[in-house]
């Protein structure tokens, strides 16, 4: 249970990180 929650949290953080990178790249263009 705990491991699953950590996995979900990491996945969400990864998605947010990718989203921020995409937005920053778009703004830099």
PDB file as gemmi writes it, atoms N, CA and C in Angstrom:
CRYST1    1.000    1.000    1.000  90.00  90.00  90.00 P 1                      
ATOM      1  N   UNK A   1       0.839  -1.207   0.000  1.00  0.00           N  
ATOM      2  CA  UNK A   1       0.000   0.000   0.000  1.00  0.00           C  
ATOM      3  C   UNK A   1       0.874   1.257   0.000  1.00  0.00           C  
ATOM      4  N   UNK A   2       1.815   1.292   0.942  1.00  0.00           N  
ATOM      5  CA  UNK A   2       2.677   2.477   1.078  1.00  0.00           C  
ATOM      6  C   UNK A   2       3.524   2.669  -0.182  1.00  0.00           C  
ATOM      7  N   UNK A   3       4.092   1.556  -0.688  1.00  0.00           N  
ATOM      8  CA  UNK A   3       4.918   1.648  -1.891  1.00  0.00           C  
ATOM      9  C   UNK A   3       4.110   2.170  -3.072  1.00  0.00           C  
ATOM     10  N   UNK A   4       2.857   1.731  -3.169  1.00  0.00           N  
ATOM     11  CA  UNK A   4       1.987   2.160  -4.266  1.00  0.00           C  
ATOM     12  C   UNK A   4       1.749   3.659  -4.186  1.00  0.00           C  
ATOM     13  N   UNK A   5       1.516   4.164  -2.964  1.00  0.00           N  
ATOM     14  CA  UNK A   5       1.283   5.603  -2.778  1.00  0.00           C  
ATOM     15  C   UNK A   5       2.513   6.396  -3.191  1.00  0.00           C  
ATOM     16  N   UNK A   6       3.705   5.918  -2.812  1.00  0.00           N  
ATOM     17  CA  UNK A   6       4.958   6.604  -3.167  1.00  0.00           C  
ATOM     18  C   UNK A   6       5.117   6.610  -4.689  1.00  0.00           C  
ATOM     19  N   UNK A   7       4.767   5.491  -5.325  1.00  0.00           N  
ATOM     20  CA  UNK A   7       4.872   5.395  -6.785  1.00  0.00           C  
ATOM     21  C   UNK A   7       3.961   6.416  -7.450  1.00  0.00           C  
ATOM     22  N   UNK A   8       2.737   6.516  -6.955  1.00  0.00           N  
ATOM     23  CA  UNK A   8       1.773   7.484  -7.511  1.00  0.00           C  
ATOM     24  C   UNK A   8       2.296   8.903  -7.340  1.00  0.00           C  
ATOM     25  N   UNK A   9       2.844   9.192  -6.161  1.00  0.00           N  
ATOM     26  CA  UNK A   9       3.358  10.533  -5.867  1.00  0.00           C  
ATOM     27  C   UNK A   9       4.506  10.869  -6.820  1.00  0.00           C  
ATOM     28  N   UNK A  10       5.424   9.903  -7.014  1.00  0.00           N  
ATOM     29  CA  UNK A  10       6.565  10.130  -7.903  1.00  0.00           C  
ATOM     30  C   UNK A  10       6.096  10.353  -9.336  1.00  0.00           C  
ATOM     31  N   UNK A  11       5.080   9.593  -9.755  1.00  0.00           N  
ATOM     32  CA  UNK A  11       4.556   9.726 -11.117  1.00  0.00           C  
ATOM     33  C   UNK A  11       3.975  11.120 -11.309  1.00  0.00           C  
ATOM     34  N   UNK A  12       3.248  11.595 -10.299  1.00  0.00           N  
ATOM     35  CA  UNK A  12       2.633  12.923 -10.378  1.00  0.00           C  
ATOM     36  C   UNK A  12       3.723  13.991 -10.450  1.00  0.00           C  
ATOM     37  N   UNK A  13       4.763  13.832  -9.619  1.00  0.00           N  
ATOM     38  CA  UNK A  13       5.875  14.803  -9.612  1.00  0.00           C  
ATOM     39  C   UNK A  13       6.558  14.822 -10.973  1.00  0.00           C  
ATOM     40  N   UNK A  14       6.732  13.633 -11.561  1.00  0.00           N  
ATOM     41  CA  UNK A  14       7.381  13.514 -12.869  1.00  0.00           C  
ATOM     42  C   UNK A  14       6.549  14.232 -13.932  1.00  0.00           C  
ATOM     43  N   UNK A  15       5.221  14.014 -13.913  1.00  0.00           N  
ATOM     44  CA  UNK A  15       4.333  14.657 -14.888  1.00  0.00           C  
ATOM     45  C   UNK A  15       4.381  16.169 -14.739  1.00  0.00           C  
ATOM     46  N   UNK A  16       4.373  16.651 -13.491  1.00  0.00           N  
ATOM     47  CA  UNK A  16       4.423  18.098 -13.243  1.00  0.00           C  
ATOM     48  C   UNK A  16       5.753  18.649 -13.744  1.00  0.00           C  
ATOM     49  N   UNK A  17       6.842  17.917 -13.499  1.00  0.00           N  
ATOM     50  CA  UNK A  17       8.170  18.348 -13.944  1.00  0.00           C  
ATOM     51  C   UNK A  17       8.236  18.456 -15.457  1.00  0.00           C  
ATOM     52  N   UNK A  18       7.700  17.458 -16.150  1.00  0.00           N  
ATOM     53  CA  UNK A  18       7.686  17.469 -17.617  1.00  0.00           C  
ATOM     54  C   UNK A  18       6.838  18.626 -18.122  1.00  0.00           C  
ATOM     55  N   UNK A  19       5.691  18.854 -17.479  1.00  0.00           N  
ATOM     56  CA  UNK A  19       4.793  19.945 -17.869  1.00  0.00           C  
ATOM     57  C   UNK A  19       5.503  21.286 -17.748  1.00  0.00           C  
ATOM     58  N   UNK A  20       6.222  21.482 -16.630  1.00  0.00           N  
ATOM     59  CA  UNK A  20       6.949  22.738 -16.406  1.00  0.00           C  
ATOM     60  C   UNK A  20       8.034  22.898 -17.467  1.00  0.00           C  
ATOM     61  N   UNK A  21       8.744  21.812 -17.781  1.00  0.00           N  
ATOM     62  CA  UNK A  21       9.804  21.870 -18.798  1.00  0.00           C  
ATOM     63  C   UNK A  21       9.220  22.270 -20.146  1.00  0.00           C  
ATOM     64  N   UNK A  22       8.082  21.686 -20.506  1.00  0.00           N  
ATOM     65  CA  UNK A  22       7.431  21.991 -21.790  1.00  0.00           C  
ATOM     66  C   UNK A  22       7.008  23.458 -21.830  1.00  0.00           C  
ATOM     67  N   UNK A  23       6.414  23.936 -20.740  1.00  0.00           N  
ATOM     68  CA  UNK A  23       5.961  25.333 -20.678  1.00  0.00           C  
ATOM     69  C   UNK A  23       7.156  26.279 -20.785  1.00  0.00           C  
ATOM     70  N   UNK A  24       8.232  25.973 -20.052  1.00  0.00           N  
ATOM     71  CA  UNK A  24       9.435  26.826 -20.097  1.00  0.00           C  
ATOM     72  C   UNK A  24      10.007  26.843 -21.510  1.00  0.00           C  
ATOM     73  N   UNK A  25      10.082  25.684 -22.142  1.00  0.00           N  
ATOM     74  CA  UNK A  25      10.606  25.598 -23.508  1.00  0.00           C  
ATOM     75  C   UNK A  25       9.734  26.391 -24.470  1.00  0.00           C  
ATOM     76  N   UNK A  26       8.428  26.324 -24.280  1.00  0.00           N  
ATOM     77  CA  UNK A  26       7.493  27.050 -25.148  1.00  0.00           C  
ATOM     78  C   UNK A  26       7.667  28.557 -24.978  1.00  0.00           C  
ATOM     79  N   UNK A  27       7.852  29.000 -23.735  1.00  0.00           N  
ATOM     80  CA  UNK A  27       8.012  30.432 -23.457  1.00  0.00           C  
ATOM     81  C   UNK A  27       9.341  30.949 -24.006  1.00  0.00           C  
ATOM     82  N   UNK A  28      10.366  30.096 -24.022  1.00  0.00           N  
ATOM     83  CA  UNK A  28      11.689  30.513 -24.505  1.00  0.00           C  
ATOM     84  C   UNK A  28      11.720  30.678 -26.019  1.00  0.00           C  
ATOM     85  N   UNK A  29      10.804  30.026 -26.738  1.00  0.00           N  
ATOM     86  CA  UNK A  29      10.807  30.092 -28.200  1.00  0.00           C  
ATOM     87  C   UNK A  29      10.398  31.463 -28.720  1.00  0.00           C  
TER      88      UNK A  29                                                      
END                                                                             
